Amino acid sequence: MSSALHGIRVLDLSTLVQGPQAAALLHDLGADVIKIELPGVGDVGRHVAPIPERGQSAVFVANNRGKRSVTLDLRTPGGQAALERLVAQADVLLSNFKPGTLDEWGLGYDHLAAINPRLIWAAGSFLGPHGLDAAREGADMVGQAYGGIISANGLDDGPLTPVGALVADHCGSQNLCNGILAALFARERTGRGQRVDVSLVGGQIWMQASEYTHYLLSGTEAGRANGGHPLVYALYGIFATLDGYLAIAGCPEHLWPGMLRAVERPDLADNPRFGVHLSTPEVKAELREVFSEIFATRTTAEWSERLAAEGQRFAPVRGHAEVVADPQMAANNYIVEVEHPQWGSTKLVGCPITMSDTPTRWGVEAPELGQHTEEVLVEFGFSWDEIGELRDEGAL
């Protein structure tokens, strides 16, 4: 069985996370992803916190495994002409340069669509392609800040803190991938490609659609998380245990009796305000105070056993090591063990999507800079003389 995107060629001009992660998912869905990088420098992600014993950066490996690397200086006439020839046979071109950069190089959507009307030209940016601030540059941290998620983190009386993952980049990458997939589907009906634009801030607003809608409808900001969620007035949040932390995702009425058995507090059934679906901030605060005292009396493992026996919606708060060691992750190929040509048996992040008829896959190697330059150019019809001329010009 072939993958869903078998036969789709993607030119990935992007750097760091927002664009590369979108292209990585397209690879896992079956596309041939060709990474275009600046000669001698490459994707900036190659240089972010490299792991000495591996010789590569985890950021680069995570977002580029399975791709083929071609060095091409798009600032040179030869590099621009070479990309145009690649575009003529490609399905998707994606980037996350500052808006206007590719237009300055003569590689904007209108120009490339004239060469290949079936091309999906996709771009990720900081603030979106329109408006007075469209040309501003940004990355994950400022995406989180500008989009509002940082203002909702932590406690009311505590310092502001970003999310401990690249969530702005990730949301931008998912939106970019979704837009590309939708454009490919539309092309099947129209025969035409199109331009796709997403941004870090747009992704952050979409990620917080419930919270933004609350503000738009009520005129009041939801506020800080305070160990739970500002709009969920229930037994919902993170609670300290004797040796760690526990997350409780609410307790619907049908689970409330089991919760009281688990915590050995049948007396709480006498409080008519507890254990109901519709609640208030005041009840939420009271619930939190009561259960904070309860959960602090036993270990996380003890509570996990008790809550699991009652079918509760909970999870221990785990670190990466615990997640990787969980056989459930391997069973779904979220964490996979592969044989790497340099590193031997190695665990990597797999593909989060499972498909029954067109299987997904995961890349093993992240390419060395320019590793596939000649291979790809020959595939696209370049002669060895033309490749030599490009190299002499400094375009490769």
Secondary structure, DSSP 8 states (H G I E B T S, - for coil): ---TTTT-EEEE---TTHHHHHHHHHHHTT-EEEEEE-TTT--GGGGSSEETTTTEEHHHHHHHTT-EEEE--TTSHHHHHHHHHHHTT-SEEEE-S-TTHHHHTT-SHHHHHHH-TT-EEEEEESS-SSSTTTT----HHHHHHHHTTGGGSS-TTS-----SS-HHHHHHHHHHHHHHHHHHHHHHHHS---EEEEEHHHHHHHHTHHHHHHHHHHSS-----TTS-TT--SSEEEEE-SSSEEEEE---GGGHHHHHHHTT-GGGGG-TTTT-SS--HHHHHHHHHHHHHHHTTS-HHHHHHHHHHTT-SEEE---HHHHHH-HHHHHTTSEEEEEETTTEEEEEE--S---SSS----------TTTTHHHHHHHTT--HHHHHHHHHHT--
